[in-house]
Amino acid sequence: MKEKTKGLLLDAGIYLSAFAVALVPFALIDDMFAATAVFTAVATVVIFVFSVPLADVSIYDPYWSVAPVVMMLANMIKYGLWGVNAWVLFALILLWSARLTGNWYITYKGLGHEDWRYARYRQKYPAPVFQFISFTGLHFIPTVVVYLGMTGALFAMQVETLSPLSLVGVFVMLFAVLLEFVADRSIHRFLREHRGERKTCDVSVWRCSRHPNYLGEMSFWTGIYLYFAALRPAIWYRGLGFVSIILLFLIVSIPLMERHNLERRPDYARYRERTARLLLLPNRKTGEREDQRDA
């Protein structure tokens, strides 16, 4: 059996175990938001427990895309929420999840192949400190922000009737999935064609944005919020948890990736000068003032 297949089977077993354990308190708690919070917290703890002896934090990587689908389905079944909004959101989240999980599958190499960010922390800190960082920063904080991003969907799925304004959120979510799909496909092709050359991908949407995949991800969660806000404008502020996802990308993910690319790719500095940081914008001429770069 191939290493990748073994890893996939083990990961599947870990996730099934995590969700099975988490469903116990989920079934016992009446409040939807409390039950979902406990469900995702318990599942995360179980996955973390497995990651310690296996020395592989990347076991958690697909949680971001898999957990929201399970949260939606579990709440639909438990509370009998089969209205149009529940189905529309479930379908869109399932589509988003399939694309993101599929991209994870393409890049997955097997158990023990940790993401470079996790490997740096493991090398830099002693075991007890690393495990604390792993549980809090690499497992639990992403779980919390995903839950906060999902609160809008949890509110929206309780509404029976569809609001025409929610179609704005639908279009934003579909755009986000399409953008991420195009970004993934183009960078995978580029990396295959330039294997080992350490060149920066500057084709397709990567020519207009240094992080189109992150832009797509941020747009998807924004779309969920817009869908919710159109349905329940009186409590629009209760869905603002999605902002934590935006901040996570802006403050943590993008700066980390920028530094990593500058270290690994000799041409990244020039690419950075002419390409927008996040938004899809036309290439700039090199030599522009630094304070105009990321406008």
N, C-alpha and C positions, 0 to 999 in steps of 0.2 A: 504494500500500500504506500502511495506517495506521501511525502511529508505534508504537502498541502492538504490532502484528503484527510489525513490523521488529525491535523489541526482543526479542520472544519468540523469534523465529527465531534471532537472534544469540545470545541466552542459551542456547538449546537446543544450538547449535553449540559454544559454549564448554564447556558441561557434558559433551557427548559427547566432546570432545577431552580434557578433563581426566580423565574416567574411563578413556578409552582409554589414555592415557599412564600413569595410575596402575595399570592392570591388569598392566603389564609387570613391575614389581618384585613386585607381589602374587602373580603366578604363580610367581616364582622363589624366594620365601621359604616354607619349610615350616611354620613355627610360625604358627598361626592369628592369634594376638594381634599378633605382630610384623608379619605380612603385612598385617593390617587397618590397623594404625597407620601403616605406610608408605604404604599405598594412600590413606588419607584425607589424609595430610600432603602427598603429591605432588599430589593433585587440588586441594587448597587452594592450593598454590603456583601451579599453572597458572591457576586462576581469578584469583588476585591479579595475576599478570603481565598478564592481559588487562585487568584493571580500571584499571591505571595509564594506558595511552594513551587509554582510553575515558573516563577521569575519572569513573568511576561505581562506587563501592564497593557499591552496592545490587545489583550483579550477583551478589554472594555471598548475598543474602537467602534464596533458596530452598534453599541448601545444607543448612541445618539440617534440613529435612524430606525432602529427596531422598536425601541421602547414606546415612542408615540403611537405607533400602530396598535400595539398591545393595550396601551392605556385607553385608546378610543374604543376598541372592540370590547374590552372588559366593561367599560361604563355603559355601552350600548346594551349589552346583555343584562347586566345587573339592574339597570334602571328602566329597561324596556324603551330605550330611545331610538325609535326607528323612523323618525320624521325626516323630511327632505334635507334639513340642514345637517343632521347627523350623517346621512348618507353622502352628501356632497363633500363634507369635510373629510370623512373617512376615505372616500375615493381619492381625493387630492393628496392626503397625507400618505396613503398607500402608494400612489404614483411617485411621490417625492422619495419615499422610503425605498422603493424598488430601484430607483436610479442611484441613490446614494449607497445603498447596500451592495448594489451591483458593482459600483466603482471600487468599493472596499474589497470585494471578492477578486476583482481583476488584479489589484495590487497586493493582495494577501500572499505571503510566501510560506506560511506555516508557523507552528508554535515556536516561540523563542526568538522570532524576528521582530524585535521591538522597534517602534517608531523612534527616529533619531532624537526626538525631544526627550522621550522617556529614558533612553540610553544615557543621555548626558547627565540627567539627574542621578541615575543609578551609579555612574562613575564618580560623580562629584561628591556625593554625600555618603556617610556611613549608613549601614542597613537600617537602624531604627529611625534615623532622620528621613531617609528615603521613603520608608513605608508610611511615615506620617504625611509626607508631601504627596505620595501616591494616593492615599485615601482621601485627603482633603482637596488637593489641587487638581489631581489627574482623574479622580473618580467622582467625588461628591459635588464639587462646584459645577462641573458640566451637567450632572444630573439635576441640580437645583435650577440652573438656567433653562434647561429643556422643560422642566415642569412649569416654570414661570411663563415660558413661551406658549405652553399648552393650555394655560388657564383661559385664554380667549376662546379656544375651541371648546372647552368644557362648558363655558357659559353659552356659547352659540348653539351647541347641539341640543340644549334644552328647549329651544324655541321651535315651534312646529311650523310656522309659516316662513316662506322665503322672502327676503327683502331684495328688490331690484338693485339697490345700492351695494348689496353683498357681491354682486357680479364684478365689482371693481377688485375686491379681494381675490376672486377666482382668477381673473386675468393676471393679476400680479403673481399669484402662485404658479400659474401655468408658464408665465414668462420666466420665472425663477428656475423652474425645472428644466425648461428648454435651454436657458443660458448655461446652467451647470452641465447639461448633457453635451452641448457644443464645446464647452471649455474642456471637459474631460476627454472627449473624443479627439480633439485637436492636439492636446498635449501628449496623449498616449502615442498618437501617430508620430508626432515630432520627436519624442524620446526614442522611439524605435528606429527612426531614420538617422538619428544622431547619437546613437548609443555610445557612451564612454567619452563623448566629446566635451562634456560640461558646458554646452551651449544653452543659452536662455531661450525658452520658447517665446517667439514673437510673431506667431501666425494666428489667423482667425481672430477671435475675441481677445486673445492675449496681446494683440497688437494695439488694442485700445485701452486695456486695463491690465495692471500687474497682478490683480487678484480677482478675475471674473468669477471664479468658483465661490469665493467668499461673498462677492456681491450677490450672486444667486442665492446663497444660503440666507443672507440677511434679508433679501427681498421676500423669500418664502415665508419667513416668520412674520414679516411686516404684513404680508397678504392675509395671514390668519387673523392678525389683529384687525385689519380693515374689514374683514368679513364679519367679525364679532361686533365691532363698533357700529356697523350699519344696522345690525339686528337689535342691539341693546345700547342705543346712544345715551340713555340716562345713566348708565354705569360704565361709560367708556374708559374711565380711569382704572377700572379693575383688571383690564387686560394689558396694562402697560408693562407687565413683566417681561414682554418680548424685548424691551429695550436692553435688558441685561445681556441678551444674546448679541445684540449689536455692539455693546461695549466690550464683550469678551473678544470679538473679532478685532475691533479697533485698537484695543489696549494690549491684548496678549498675542493673538494668533498672527495678525499681520506684521507687527514689529519682529516677532520671532522668525517668521519666514523671510522677511527682508534681510535680517542679519545672516541667516543661514545661506541665502542665495548670494549675498555679497562675498561670503567666505568661500563658496564652492564654485561660483561661475565668474570667470574673469570678465565677461562682457556684461555682467548685470548692472554695473555702475552706469554705463552708457545707456543701457535699456531703461534704467530708472529715470534718467534725465529727460528722456523723450516720451515716456509713457505714463499716463495718469495712474495714481495709486490705486483707485478703486472704481470710480465711475467710468463708463464706456465713453471715452472722448478721443477725438482725433489726435494723432501723434503730434508732439510739439517739436520744434526745431531745437537741436542741442545748443547749449550756451545761454538759455534763458535764465533769468534770476532764480535762485533757489526758492525764494518765497512765493514763486508762481507755480511751482511744480505740482503741488497737490491741491490746487484750487478746485 
